[in-house]
């Protein structure tokens, strides 16, 4: 792990990121949270280094994980955070979720460059991501070497079969949800 070209241990990295992000106003948040006993608690939290590192690694995950893996990763991450909040780190489901997260994160490597300004971290670049599934030629909506727009049309037609079946069965309500809400209010 490196920061600005300097190799560091994870602890050194977190300490350096705390200083850098902290002086830029990153990582300060307030929460009105739901306690395990059913009460509400208000807290102000400061975690500048974790916020900065979390944003940086998220850009790498976006490049490497596909849509389904991203959804699973987010669900498992939420499960782990809830379990740890409840003091259940050693619970089998927590350990299984962590193992799955590690497996998905294993190919996620890259160099992220962020800019920091007045409490915000913004993306500048992402390079050296050997397992990225982003290919510019495949992402164009125009005809290109990687994607044929006619293929997209065919995919959408196939995907619409279920929606058409639901409509025929009378299971799709196409009226405005907002209009209904105004009538009942």
PAZA-368671 format. One record per atom (N, C-alpha, C, O): atom name; x, y, z; residue in one letter. Coordinates in steps of 0.001 Angstrom, whole numbers, plus 500000, padded with zeros to 6 digits. Last residue first. Layout:
BEGIN
NUSE atom     c1     c2     c3 res
NUSE   CA      X      Y      Z   A
...
//
This chain:
BEGIN
NUSE atom     c1     c2     c3 res
NUSE    N 445735 512155 500515   X
NUSE   CA 446243 513050 501573   X
NUSE    C 445206 514063 502009   X
NUSE    O 445476 514884 502886   X
NUSE    N 444775 510795 498372   X
NUSE   CA 444546 510214 499700   X
NUSE    C 444982 511136 500822   X
NUSE    O 444623 510908 501978   X
NUSE    N 445519 512386 496204   X
NUSE   CA 444091 512112 496419   X
NUSE    C 443827 511585 497821   X
NUSE    O 442786 511879 498408   X
NUSE    N 448296 512378 496363   X
NUSE   CA 447604 513640 496580   X
NUSE    C 446129 513399 496872   X
NUSE    O 445536 514107 497685   X
NUSE    N 448787 509692 495718   X
NUSE   CA 449177 510187 497042   X
NUSE    C 448444 511479 497357   X
NUSE    O 448008 511676 498491   X
NUSE    N 447955 509619 493067   X
NUSE   CA 447279 508798 494076   X
NUSE    C 447562 509327 495479   X
NUSE    O 446665 509394 496319   X
NUSE    N 449860 511313 491911   X
NUSE   CA 448451 511695 491874   X
NUSE    C 447670 510908 492927   X
NUSE    O 446812 511472 493607   X
NUSE    N 452157 509809 492339   X
NUSE   CA 452031 511118 492988   X
NUSE    C 450581 511566 493013   X
NUSE    O 450116 512131 494003   X
NUSE    N 451837 507606 490734   X
NUSE   CA 451898 507396 492178   X
NUSE    C 451687 508713 492913   X
NUSE    O 451100 508730 493995   X
NUSE    N 449795 507517 487911   X
NUSE   CA 450792 508284 488658   X
NUSE    C 450706 508000 490156   X
NUSE    O 449645 508135 490767   X
NUSE    N 449276 504247 486486   X
NUSE   CA 448832 505572 486886   X
NUSE    C 449892 506233 487764   X
NUSE    O 450778 505562 488292   X
NUSE    N 449897 501693 485824   X
NUSE   CA 450660 502745 485147   X
NUSE    C 450174 504143 485497   X
NUSE    O 450603 505120 484884   X
NUSE    N 450376 498823 487376   X
NUSE   CA 449566 500018 487545   X
NUSE    C 450351 501176 486952   X
NUSE    O 451360 501597 487517   X
NUSE    N 450377 495564 486405   X
NUSE   CA 451140 496812 486336   X
NUSE    C 450165 497968 486409   X
NUSE    O 449243 498075 485600   X
NUSE    N 448802 493335 486282   X
NUSE   CA 449608 493518 487493   X
NUSE    C 450456 494778 487478   X
NUSE    O 451183 495042 488436   X
NUSE    N 447345 492364 484174   X
NUSE   CA 446763 493427 484993   X
NUSE    C 447530 493711 486265   X
NUSE    O 446982 494263 487220   X
NUSE    N 448506 490663 482438   X
NUSE   CA 447848 490047 483588   X
NUSE    C 447211 491079 484515   X
NUSE    O 446607 490718 485525   X
NUSE    N 449747 492433 480719   X
NUSE   CA 448622 491640 480218   X
NUSE    C 447825 491026 481363   X
NUSE    O 446606 490884 481267   X
NUSE    N 451811 493311 482447   X
NUSE   CA 450783 494244 481989   X
NUSE    C 449550 493495 481506   X
NUSE    O 448427 493873 481840   X
NUSE    N 453337 490983 482699   X
NUSE   CA 452742 491582 483896   X
NUSE    C 451612 492541 483513   X
NUSE    O 450576 492578 484176   X
NUSE    N 454146 490707 480019   X
NUSE   CA 453328 489669 480644   X
NUSE    C 452628 490209 481886   X
NUSE    O 451450 489924 482103   X
NUSE    N 455737 493001 479736   X
NUSE   CA 454537 492856 478908   X
NUSE    C 453600 491807 479507   X
NUSE    O 452383 491997 479503   X
NUSE    N 457796 492391 481534   X
NUSE   CA 456951 493568 481772   X
NUSE    C 455658 493482 480974   X
NUSE    O 454595 493848 481477   X
NUSE    N 458921 490126 480248   X
NUSE   CA 458327 490003 481581   X
NUSE    C 457381 491176 481864   X
NUSE    O 456282 490970 482379   X
NUSE    N 459847 491266 477834   X
NUSE   CA 458865 490179 477820   X
NUSE    C 458162 490071 479170   X
NUSE    O 456940 489938 479225   X
NUSE    N 461926 493059 477941   X
NUSE   CA 460567 493594 478078   X
NUSE    C 459502 492507 478134   X
NUSE    O 458351 492802 478455   X
NUSE    N 464235 491667 477409   X
NUSE   CA 463985 492069 478791   X
NUSE    C 462557 492561 478995   X
NUSE    O 462032 492489 480106   X
NUSE    N 464079 491515 474638   X
NUSE   CA 463969 490293 475429   X
NUSE    C 463612 490639 476875   X
NUSE    O 462779 489973 477489   X
NUSE    N 464451 494239 474058   X
NUSE   CA 463229 493553 473630   X
NUSE    C 463016 492274 474427   X
NUSE    O 461896 491980 474846   X
NUSE    N 467000 494664 475086   X
NUSE   CA 465860 495365 475686   X
NUSE    C 464542 494709 475295   X
NUSE    O 463620 494630 476107   X
NUSE    N 468477 493058 473327   X
NUSE   CA 468480 492758 474762   X
NUSE    C 467275 493408 475431   X
NUSE    O 466603 492780 476249   X
NUSE    N 468039 494406 470921   X
NUSE   CA 467569 493037 471102   X
NUSE    C 467495 492649 472565   X
NUSE    O 466550 491983 472989   X
NUSE    N 469375 496799 471504   X
NUSE   CA 467950 496821 471199   X
NUSE    C 467359 495429 471396   X
NUSE    O 466284 495293 471981   X
NUSE    N 471984 495873 471777   X
NUSE   CA 471312 496479 472927   X
NUSE    C 469809 496489 472718   X
NUSE    O 469049 496220 473648   X
NUSE    N 472495 495093 469157   X
NUSE   CA 472483 494080 470213   X
NUSE    C 471764 494601 471449   X
NUSE    O 471021 493864 472097   X
NUSE    N 472571 497547 467927   X
NUSE   CA 471459 496656 467595   X
NUSE    C 471357 495540 468641   X
NUSE    O 470257 495096 468971   X
NUSE    N 475022 498638 468780   X
NUSE   CA 473774 499145 469359   X
NUSE    C 472558 498269 469048   X
NUSE    O 471606 498249 469828   X
NUSE    N 477661 496645 469606   X
NUSE   CA 476775 496902 468481   X
NUSE    C 475448 497380 469056   X
NUSE    O 474788 496616 469761   X
NUSE    N 480798 497233 470958   X
NUSE   CA 479369 497135 471196   X
NUSE    C 478601 497479 469933   X
NUSE    O 478870 498487 469279   X
NUSE    N 483502 497363 470165   X
NUSE   CA 483118 496537 471301   X
NUSE    C 481627 496321 471462   X
NUSE    O 481217 495319 472049   X
NUSE    N 483876 499056 468058   X
NUSE   CA 484442 497711 467948   X
NUSE    C 483952 496790 469053   X
NUSE    O 483981 495568 468901   X
NUSE    N 480664 500658 467685   X
NUSE   CA 482089 500649 467979   X
NUSE    C 482586 499217 467838   X
NUSE    O 481823 498299 467540   X
NUSE    N 477987 502854 467493   X
NUSE   CA 478606 501649 466941   X
NUSE    C 480105 501731 467182   X
NUSE    O 480733 502755 466912   X
NUSE    N 477379 504366 470706   X
NUSE   CA 477497 504423 469252   X
NUSE    C 478090 503101 468777   X
NUSE    O 478629 502330 469571   X
NUSE    N 477678 504163 473301   X
NUSE   CA 476322 503907 472819   X
NUSE    C 476267 504016 471296   X
NUSE    O 475225 503782 470683   X
NUSE    N 480557 502579 474691   X
NUSE   CA 479967 503585 473807   X
NUSE    C 478546 503195 473429   X
NUSE    O 478252 502012 473258   X
NUSE    N 481772 500559 476052   X
NUSE   CA 480855 501417 476794   X
NUSE    C 480170 502464 475927   X
NUSE    O 479280 503168 476405   X
NUSE    N 483662 499152 474667   X
NUSE   CA 482410 498469 474987   X
NUSE    C 481374 499389 475623   X
NUSE    O 480203 499019 475717   X
NUSE    N 485797 500911 474523   X
NUSE   CA 485141 500512 473275   X
NUSE    C 483795 499842 473536   X
NUSE    O 482883 499949 472717   X
NUSE    N 486625 501041 477223   X
NUSE   CA 485993 502195 476587   X
NUSE    C 485234 501807 475322   X
NUSE    O 484143 502321 475074   X
NUSE    N 485952 498758 479600   X
NUSE   CA 486645 498895 478330   X
NUSE    C 485918 499975 477543   X
NUSE    O 484735 499838 477235   X
NUSE    N 486097 497578 482801   X
NUSE   CA 485721 498735 481983   X
NUSE    C 486600 498768 480742   X
NUSE    O 487828 498801 480828   X
NUSE    N 486982 495711 484466   X
NUSE   CA 486093 495218 483416   X
NUSE    C 485538 496383 482594   X
NUSE    O 484624 496202 481790   X
NUSE    N 490277 495412 485720   X
NUSE   CA 489148 496279 485389   X
NUSE    C 488304 495634 484295   X
NUSE    O 488830 495085 483328   X
NUSE    N 492537 494153 486617   X
NUSE   CA 491317 493357 486521   X
NUSE    C 490074 494205 486239   X
NUSE    O 488951 493767 486490   X
NUSE    N 494598 496065 486751   X
NUSE   CA 494712 494940 485813   X
NUSE    C 493429 494137 485636   X
NUSE    O 493248 493499 484599   X
NUSE    N 494829 499194 486891   X
NUSE   CA 493806 498293 487418   X
NUSE    C 493759 497082 486484   X
NUSE    O 492976 497064 485535   X
NUSE    N 496309 501604 486393   X
NUSE   CA 496959 500370 486859   X
NUSE    C 495964 499427 487542   X
NUSE    O 496225 498924 488635   X
NUSE    N 494230 504361 487562   X
NUSE   CA 495114 503683 486604   X
NUSE    C 495652 502398 487226   X
NUSE    O 495477 502140 488417   X
NUSE    N 492113 506961 487822   X
NUSE   CA 492246 505578 488252   X
NUSE    C 493059 504867 487175   X
NUSE    O 492636 504778 486022   X
NUSE    N 491747 510400 488937   X
NUSE   CA 492137 509349 487996   X
NUSE    C 492197 507990 488672   X
NUSE    O 492311 507873 489892   X
NUSE    N 490031 512064 490504   X
NUSE   CA 490890 512618 489460   X
NUSE    C 491287 511551 488448   X
NUSE    O 491179 511765 487241   X
NUSE    N 487170 512600 492519   X
NUSE   CA 487933 511683 491676   X
NUSE    C 488749 512446 490644   X
NUSE    O 488243 513356 489988   X
NUSE    N 487263 514404 495579   X
NUSE   CA 486737 514189 494237   X
NUSE    C 487728 513391 493403   X
NUSE    O 488943 513498 493563   X
NUSE    N 486112 515087 498738   X
NUSE   CA 487129 514348 497993   X
NUSE    C 486531 514092 496618   X
NUSE    O 485403 513609 496514   X
NUSE    N 485436 517966 500717   X
NUSE   CA 485036 517025 499671   X
NUSE    C 486258 516361 499050   X
NUSE    O 487299 516990 498861   X
NUSE    N 486224 519975 502438   X
NUSE   CA 485389 518907 502950   X
NUSE    C 484938 517877 501935   X
NUSE    O 484136 517001 502260   X
NUSE    N 487756 521683 500609   X
NUSE   CA 486669 522145 501468   X
NUSE    C 485701 521032 501873   X
NUSE    O 484493 521150 501667   X
NUSE    N 489094 519217 498668   X
NUSE   CA 488817 520648 498701   X
NUSE    C 487590 520907 499562   X
NUSE    O 486506 520402 499270   X
NUSE    N 491251 516946 497090   X
NUSE   CA 490540 517300 498322   X
NUSE    C 490342 518797 498360   X
NUSE    O 491274 519565 498121   X
NUSE    N 491345 514450 494584   X
NUSE   CA 491567 515840 494965   X
NUSE    C 490738 516128 496203   X
NUSE    O 489633 515604 496345   X
NUSE    N 492930 511291 494092   X
NUSE   CA 491801 512100 494528   X
NUSE    C 492246 513525 494779   X
NUSE    O 493395 513772 495144   X
NUSE    N 493783 508514 492270   X
NUSE   CA 494207 509871 492585   X
NUSE    C 492954 510685 492890   X
NUSE    O 492036 510768 492073   X
NUSE    N 494637 505151 492666   X
NUSE   CA 493574 506149 492656   X
NUSE    C 494174 507501 493021   X
NUSE    O 494966 507616 493956   X
NUSE    N 495643 502268 491232   X
NUSE   CA 496159 503533 491737   X
NUSE    C 495087 504591 491545   X
NUSE    O 494680 504892 490423   X
NUSE    N 494670 498930 492260   X
NUSE   CA 494823 500033 491334   X
NUSE    C 495408 501245 492027   X
NUSE    O 495636 501250 493236   X
NUSE    N 492788 495945 492648   X
NUSE   CA 494040 496677 492861   X
NUSE    C 494090 497815 491865   X
NUSE    O 493603 497680 490742   X
NUSE    N 490898 493418 493335   X
NUSE   CA 490713 494871 493251   X
NUSE    C 491987 495609 493652   X
NUSE    O 492234 495863 494831   X
NUSE    N 490815 490698 493695   X
NUSE   CA 491383 491205 492442   X
NUSE    C 491347 492731 492306   X
NUSE    O 491730 493269 491267   X
NUSE    N 489659 490611 496445   X
NUSE   CA 491008 490140 496122   X
NUSE    C 491564 490681 494797   X
NUSE    O 492722 491098 494779   X
NUSE    N 487024 491189 496913   X
NUSE   CA 487974 492306 496915   X
NUSE    C 489369 491902 496441   X
NUSE    O 490172 492760 496075   X
NUSE    N 485775 488719 496952   X
NUSE   CA 485418 489672 495890   X
NUSE    C 486437 490799 495784   X
NUSE    O 486690 491309 494692   X
NUSE    N 487028 487650 499249   X
NUSE   CA 487177 486981 497950   X
NUSE    C 486838 487934 496805   X
NUSE    O 487539 487955 495794   X
NUSE    N 486177 489422 501237   X
NUSE   CA 487608 489314 500916   X
NUSE    C 487820 488676 499547   X
NUSE    O 488682 489105 498780   X
NUSE    N 483435 488792 501198   X
NUSE   CA 483893 490146 500850   X
NUSE    C 485368 490108 500454   X
NUSE    O 485759 490697 499446   X
NUSE    N 483488 486136 502130   X
NUSE   CA 482998 486428 500774   X
NUSE    C 483456 487813 500306   X
NUSE    O 483822 487983 499143   X
NUSE    N 484477 486588 504724   X
NUSE   CA 485212 485728 503788   X
NUSE    C 484787 486006 502352   X
NUSE    O 485630 486101 501459   X
NUSE    N 482405 488144 505786   X
NUSE   CA 483750 488720 505646   X
NUSE    C 484579 487910 504658   X
NUSE    O 485305 488480 503843   X
NUSE    N 480342 486224 505798   X
NUSE   CA 480215 487434 504980   X
NUSE    C 481582 488076 504756   X
NUSE    O 481883 488509 503644   X
NUSE    N 481345 484397 507655   X
NUSE   CA 481101 483964 506274   X
NUSE    C 481013 485169 505344   X
NUSE    O 481544 485141 504234   X
NUSE    N 481395 485999 509967   X
NUSE   CA 482647 485445 509446   X
NUSE    C 482481 485001 507990   X
NUSE    O 483382 485207 507178   X
NUSE    N 478657 486502 510261   X
NUSE   CA 479607 487609 510095   X
NUSE    C 480883 487099 509445   X
NUSE    O 481389 487692 508491   X
NUSE    N 477647 483971 510663   X
NUSE   CA 477235 484708 509464   X
NUSE    C 478155 485900 509201   X
NUSE    O 478398 486260 508050   X
NUSE    N 478840 483189 513138   X
NUSE   CA 479198 482515 511880   X
NUSE    C 478797 483290 510621   X
NUSE    O 479521 483270 509625   X
NUSE    N 480059 485813 515243   X
NUSE   CA 478905 485073 514729   X
NUSE    C 479279 484426 513390   X
NUSE    O 479968 485051 512584   X
NUSE    N 482010 487517 516077   X
NUSE   CA 482351 486098 516011   X
NUSE    C 481186 485216 515547   X
NUSE    O 481328 483996 515473   X
NUSE    N 480740 490038 516115   X
NUSE   CA 481844 489786 515185   X
NUSE    C 482107 488295 515004   X
NUSE    O 482397 487852 513893   X
NUSE    N 478498 491267 517362   X
NUSE   CA 478438 489891 516873   X
NUSE    C 479529 489580 515850   X
NUSE    O 479268 488932 514836   X
NUSE    N 477758 493807 518272   X
NUSE   CA 478698 493009 519052   X
NUSE    C 478759 491560 518619   X
NUSE    O 479048 490693 519443   X
NUSE    N 476246 495373 516625   X
NUSE   CA 475520 494613 517649   X
NUSE    C 476438 493715 518488   X
NUSE    O 475957 492948 519323   X
NUSE    N 478206 496272 514917   X
NUSE   CA 477525 497255 515756   X
NUSE    C 476807 496560 516908   X
NUSE    O 476759 497078 518024   X
NUSE    N 478694 493860 513606   X
NUSE   CA 479734 494422 514475   X
NUSE    C 479121 495454 515421   X
NUSE    O 479479 495504 516598   X
NUSE    N 476271 493596 512189   X
NUSE   CA 476689 492572 513147   X
NUSE    C 477735 493121 514114   X
NUSE    O 477659 492868 515317   X
NUSE    N 476316 495861 510530   X
NUSE   CA 475237 495683 511518   X
NUSE    C 475644 494683 512596   X
NUSE    O 475389 494903 513780   X
NUSE    N 478606 495279 509000   X
NUSE   CA 478590 496477 509849   X
NUSE    C 477490 496381 510905   X
NUSE    O 477701 496774 512052   X
NUSE    N 477786 492887 507731   X
NUSE   CA 478947 492892 508627   X
NUSE    C 478903 494111 509547   X
NUSE    O 479137 493985 510748   X
NUSE    N 475609 493857 506216   X
NUSE   CA 475420 492794 507216   X
NUSE    C 476564 492805 508235   X
NUSE    O 476336 492741 509443   X
NUSE    N 476920 495664 504551   X
NUSE   CA 475898 496159 505484   X
NUSE    C 475662 495132 506594   X
NUSE    O 475531 495491 507764   X
NUSE    N 478485 493835 503128   X
NUSE   CA 479129 494887 503924   X
NUSE    C 478162 495456 504948   X
NUSE    O 478543 495704 506092   X
NUSE    N 476518 492351 501790   X
NUSE   CA 477358 491695 502800   X
NUSE    C 478052 492721 503703   X
NUSE    O 478188 492498 504906   X
NUSE    N 475493 494389 500109   X
NUSE   CA 474623 493693 501058   X
NUSE    C 475442 493042 502168   X
NUSE    O 475105 493163 503346   X
NUSE    N 477799 495063 498617   X
NUSE   CA 477137 496075 499446   X
NUSE    C 476236 495428 500498   X
NUSE    O 476214 495866 501649   X
NUSE    N 478321 492592 497350   X
NUSE   CA 479345 493221 498190   X
NUSE    C 478693 494228 499138   X
NUSE    O 478999 494245 500330   X
NUSE    N 475985 492317 495815   X
NUSE   CA 476282 491358 496880   X
NUSE    C 477291 491941 497866   X
NUSE    O 477132 491799 499079   X
NUSE    N 476334 494508 494061   X
NUSE   CA 475151 494401 494920   X
NUSE    C 475379 493459 496088   X
NUSE    O 475009 493766 497222   X
NUSE    N 478765 493784 492835   X
NUSE   CA 478660 495033 493598   X
NUSE    C 477471 494982 494548   X
NUSE    O 477587 495370 495710   X
NUSE    N 478037 491440 491514   X
NUSE   CA 479032 491368 492587   X
NUSE    C 478979 492625 493454   X
NUSE    O 479132 492544 494673   X
NUSE    N 476223 492548 489653   X
NUSE   CA 475770 491566 490638   X
NUSE    C 476746 491458 491805   X
NUSE    O 476326 491393 492960   X
NUSE    N 477893 494351 488166   X
NUSE   CA 476685 494808 488843   X
NUSE    C 476239 493843 489938   X
NUSE    O 475909 494277 491041   X
NUSE    N 481384 493554 488823   X
NUSE   CA 480228 493757 487958   X
NUSE    C 479012 494122 488815   X
NUSE    O 479104 494190 490041   X
NUSE    N 484369 495146 489950   X
NUSE   CA 483197 494325 490256   X
NUSE    C 482059 494605 489281   X
NUSE    O 481796 495761 488948   X
NUSE    N 486260 497041 488900   X
NUSE   CA 486520 495597 488875   X
NUSE    C 485257 494755 489061   X
NUSE    O 485097 493740 488383   X
NUSE    N 485471 499693 489148   X
NUSE   CA 486124 499266 487910   X
NUSE    C 486201 497743 487792   X
NUSE    O 486207 497215 486680   X
NUSE    N 484430 499839 491712   X
NUSE   CA 483570 500165 490574   X
NUSE    C 484162 499673 489259   X
NUSE    O 483425 499278 488355   X
NUSE    N 486718 499301 493237   X
NUSE   CA 485630 498322 493187   X
NUSE    C 484719 498578 491984   X
NUSE    O 484289 497638 491317   X
NUSE    N 488042 501745 492842   X
NUSE   CA 488645 500507 492331   X
NUSE    C 487570 499430 492210   X
NUSE    O 487509 498724 491204   X
NUSE    N 486303 503466 494164   X
NUSE   CA 486564 503666 492729   X
NUSE    C 487193 502422 492104   X
NUSE    O 486900 502090 490955   X
NUSE    N 486512 502503 496769   X
NUSE   CA 485238 502371 496062   X
NUSE    C 485430 502558 494557   X
NUSE    O 484782 501876 493763   X
NUSE    N 488983 503331 497609   X
NUSE   CA 488827 501918 497247   X
NUSE    C 487508 501684 496512   X
NUSE    O 487406 500753 495713   X
NUSE    N 488396 506099 498073   X
NUSE   CA 489393 505677 497087   X
NUSE    C 489184 504229 496653   X
NUSE    O 489206 503932 495459   X
NUSE    N 486490 506060 500116   X
NUSE   CA 486145 506628 498810   X
NUSE    C 487117 506153 497741   X
NUSE    O 486706 505839 496624   X
NUSE    N 488044 504852 502144   X
NUSE   CA 486817 504225 501671   X
NUSE    C 486400 504750 500306   X
NUSE    O 486002 503976 499435   X
NUSE    N 490054 506735 502560   X
NUSE   CA 490409 505406 502044   X
NUSE    C 489183 504688 501480   X
NUSE    O 489272 504000 500463   X
NUSE    N 488408 508839 503558   X
NUSE   CA 489250 509019 502373   X
NUSE    C 489614 507676 501742   X
NUSE    O 489495 507504 500529   X
NUSE    N 487258 507634 505821   X
NUSE   CA 486416 508183 504755   X
NUSE    C 487209 508325 503461   X
NUSE    O 486722 507967 502389   X
NUSE    N 489524 507012 507333   X
NUSE   CA 488662 505935 506852   X
NUSE    C 487766 506417 505713   X
NUSE    O 487542 505687 504747   X
NUSE    N 490496 509613 507869   X
NUSE   CA 491300 508645 507121   X
NUSE    C 490456 507532 506540   X
NUSE    O 490642 507145 505386   X
NUSE    N 488369 510867 509355   X
NUSE   CA 488840 511389 508070   X
NUSE    C 489616 510374 507237   X
NUSE    O 489414 510286 506026   X
NUSE    N 486104 510528 511233   X
NUSE   CA 486944 509438 510738   X
NUSE    C 487509 509843 509381   X
NUSE    O 487172 509236 508364   X
NUSE    N 484048 511468 513714   X
NUSE   CA 485133 511991 512899   X
NUSE    C 486046 510828 512533   X
NUSE    O 486679 510222 513398   X
NUSE    N 480640 511983 514543   X
NUSE   CA 481762 511093 514326   X
NUSE    C 482791 511758 513428   X
NUSE    O 482455 512507 512510   X
NUSE    N 478207 512559 516865   X
NUSE   CA 479042 513209 515864   X
NUSE    C 480305 512374 515764   X
NUSE    O 480959 512092 516768   X
NUSE    N 474942 511231 517516   X
NUSE   CA 476391 511242 517664   X
NUSE    C 477055 512026 516549   X
NUSE    O 476531 512138 515441   X
NUSE    N 472074 510292 519268   X
NUSE   CA 472696 511239 518351   X
NUSE    C 474200 511239 518607   X
NUSE    O 474660 511247 519749   X
NUSE    N 469880 507566 519302   X
NUSE   CA 471071 508181 519861   X
NUSE    C 471640 509128 518819   X
NUSE    O 471683 508806 517631   X
NUSE    N 466894 505911 520268   X
NUSE   CA 467631 506727 519298   X
NUSE    C 468811 507361 520020   X
NUSE    O 468736 507655 521213   X
NUSE    N 466165 502462 521135   X
NUSE   CA 466231 503894 521403   X
NUSE    C 466977 504596 520278   X
NUSE    O 467611 503954 519441   X
NUSE    N 466311 499764 520762   X
NUSE   CA 465135 500452 520249   X
NUSE    C 465124 501940 520522   X
NUSE    O 464159 502619 520173   X
NUSE    N 468629 498526 521416   X
NUSE   CA 467542 498436 522394   X
NUSE    C 466277 499153 521936   X
NUSE    O 465275 499149 522650   X
NUSE    N 470395 499221 519399   X
NUSE   CA 469910 497840 519439   X
NUSE    C 468720 497683 520390   X
NUSE    O 467887 496799 520190   X
NUSE    N 469537 502483 518084   X
NUSE   CA 470281 501592 518971   X
NUSE    C 469628 500214 518993   X
NUSE    O 468455 500063 518648   X
NUSE    N 469720 504316 515272   X
NUSE   CA 468836 503379 515965   X
NUSE    C 469695 502420 516780   X
NUSE    O 470479 501646 516230   X
NUSE    N 471012 507705 515239   X
NUSE   CA 471033 506273 514955   X
NUSE    C 470046 505489 515801   X
NUSE    O 469606 505920 516867   X
NUSE    N 471761 510331 513665   X
NUSE   CA 470712 510019 514616   X
NUSE    C 470439 508545 514385   X
NUSE    O 469724 508175 513454   X
NUSE    N 474996 511643 513133   X
NUSE   CA 474003 510602 512891   X
NUSE    C 472996 510567 514021   X
NUSE    O 473341 510751 515188   X
NUSE    N 477412 513484 511298   X
NUSE   CA 476532 513362 512457   X
NUSE    C 475485 512324 512118   X
NUSE    O 475127 512146 510954   X
NUSE    N 480879 513585 510372   X
NUSE   CA 479467 513315 510111   X
NUSE    C 478693 513278 511419   X
NUSE    O 479254 513069 512495   X
NUSE    N 483809 514135 508660   X
NUSE   CA 483045 514563 509829   X
NUSE    C 481575 514333 509512   X
NUSE    O 481074 514825 508501   X
NUSE    N 485405 513633 506397   X
NUSE   CA 485131 512580 507360   X
NUSE    C 484436 512985 508634   X
NUSE    O 484469 512237 509611   X
NUSE    N 487497 516455 505752   X
NUSE   CA 486845 515240 505260   X
NUSE    C 486544 514321 506442   X
NUSE    O 487335 514238 507382   X
NUSE    N 488961 518804 506090   X
NUSE   CA 487572 518756 506534   X
NUSE    C 486793 517548 506053   X
NUSE    O 485567 517597 505954   X
NUSE    N 491618 518807 505592   X
NUSE   CA 490760 519226 504486   X
NUSE    C 489271 519089 504824   X
NUSE    O 488419 519239 503949   X
NUSE    N 492782 517737 507782   X
NUSE   CA 493043 519165 507548   X
NUSE    C 492246 519710 506359   X
NUSE    O 492201 520920 506139   X
NUSE    N 491847 515075 507435   X
NUSE   CA 491393 515899 508549   X
NUSE    C 491624 517382 508311   X
NUSE    O 490752 518199 508607   X
NUSE    N 493301 514098 505268   X
NUSE   CA 491854 514306 505119   X
NUSE    C 491318 515217 506222   X
NUSE    O 490434 516037 505975   X
NUSE    N 495915 514127 506445   X
NUSE   CA 495627 514778 505163   X
NUSE    C 494141 515101 505030   X
NUSE    O 493768 516232 504718   X
NUSE    N 495597 512662 508879   X
NUSE   CA 496161 514019 508853   X
NUSE    C 495746 514768 507591   X
NUSE    O 495283 515907 507660   X
NUSE    N 494488 510235 507992   X
NUSE   CA 493804 511032 509013   X
NUSE    C 494297 512478 508992   X
NUSE    O 493497 513409 509078   X
NUSE    N 496499 509355 506290   X
NUSE   CA 495221 509776 505705   X
NUSE    C 494398 510581 506703   X
NUSE    O 493687 511507 506314   X
NUSE    N 498417 508690 508230   X
NUSE   CA 498710 509729 507235   X
NUSE    C 497424 510257 506607   X
NUSE    O 497274 511463 506413   X
NUSE    N 497048 506622 509589   X
NUSE   CA 497485 507820 510308   X
NUSE    C 497771 508976 509347   X
NUSE    O 497404 510117 509626   X
NUSE    N 496683 504766 507515   X
NUSE   CA 495524 505359 508174   X
NUSE    C 495907 506640 508910   X
NUSE    O 495176 507630 508862   X
NUSE    N 499388 504170 506933   X
NUSE   CA 498504 504707 505912   X
NUSE    C 497312 505418 506545   X
NUSE    O 496972 506537 506159   X
NUSE    N 500262 503050 509322   X
NUSE   CA 500878 504299 508857   X
NUSE    C 499995 504983 507811   X
NUSE    O 499867 506207 507796   X
NUSE    N 498616 500736 509272   X
NUSE   CA 498487 501722 510347   X
NUSE    C 499077 503064 509926   X
NUSE    O 498459 504105 510147   X
NUSE    N 499548 499368 506929   X
NUSE   CA 498164 499840 507032   X
NUSE    C 497967 500903 508127   X
NUSE    O 497229 501866 507922   X
NUSE    N 502748 500820 506056   X
NUSE   CA 501957 499757 506674   X
NUSE    C 500508 500263 506712   X
NUSE    O 500269 501459 506546   X
NUSE    N 503742 502147 502849   X
NUSE   CA 503374 502279 504260   X
NUSE    C 502700 501012 504750   X
NUSE    O 502155 500235 503967   X
NUSE    N 505659 503724 500316   X
NUSE   CA 505121 502483 500883   X
NUSE    C 504887 502673 502384   X
NUSE    O 505701 503267 503090   X
NUSE    N 504830 506596 498534   X
NUSE   CA 505580 506088 499683   X
NUSE    C 504906 504843 500242   X
NUSE    O 503729 504880 500602   X
NUSE    N 503244 507736 496570   X
NUSE   CA 504466 507045 496167   X
NUSE    C 505294 506468 497295   X
NUSE    O 506360 505903 497047   X
NUSE    N 501009 508659 497982   X
NUSE   CA 501889 509619 497311   X
NUSE    C 503254 509010 496991   X
NUSE    O 504285 509670 497120   X
NUSE    N 501040 505704 499597   X
NUSE   CA 500388 507000 499610   X
NUSE    C 501386 508007 499057   X
NUSE    O 502475 508182 499604   X
NUSE    N 500559 502176 499122   X
NUSE   CA 501362 503400 499014   X
NUSE    C 500472 504633 499085   X
NUSE    O 499307 504604 498687   X
NUSE    N 500853 498828 500000   X
NUSE   CA 500000 500000 500000   X
NUSE    C 500892 501225 500000   X
NUSE    O 501851 501314 500766   X
//
